[in-house]
């Protein structure tokens, strides 16, 4: 591609910018993004000006018969800077849409997971509170000694021997009373979860 002077580039920019923004906007439906895409395309075009092999890796002087077919359009585009810019903008728009769609899918999936997690947490909290109420009702219904033994074991973290010493019962009675409470709780929880 022959070198383009800054005045030629300015003319190319002023003649094509609005049409290229309109083209980009027709793809991305966001004027600010479209303007960014066009600005990026012009910047890349300016950076690559005068680079003989910047557009596809082949020197411009090589005849088209020596180029692979998929590269021939590149050299034709270079001969017409407007066409090359249109192609750059179109490709950048397609890349943006692809990347934006991927990003949106990731956000949608995260949102779905967050909603499910929140729903589960709310449900578990509600279930947990209901279970706490049920446990409290059950413990209140126990004979005083059995309730004290169970609470000392499970809530106060005392060992069977410590509970026996505290309440004056044998360690065997402590194990038996705790076992009864646990058996009844299993039945309550089993019926409650169905």
Secondary structure, DSSP 8 states (H G I E B T S, - for coil): -----HHHHHHHHHHHHHHHHHHHHHHH--HHHHHHHHHHHHHHHHHHTT-TTTTTSS-TTS-GGGS-HHHHHHHHHHHSHHHHHHHHHHHHHHHHHHHHHHHHHHHHHHHHHHHHHHHHHHHHHHHHHHHHHHHHHHHHHS-HHHHHHHHHHHTS---HHHHHHHHT--HHHHHHHHHHHHHHHHHHHHHHH-
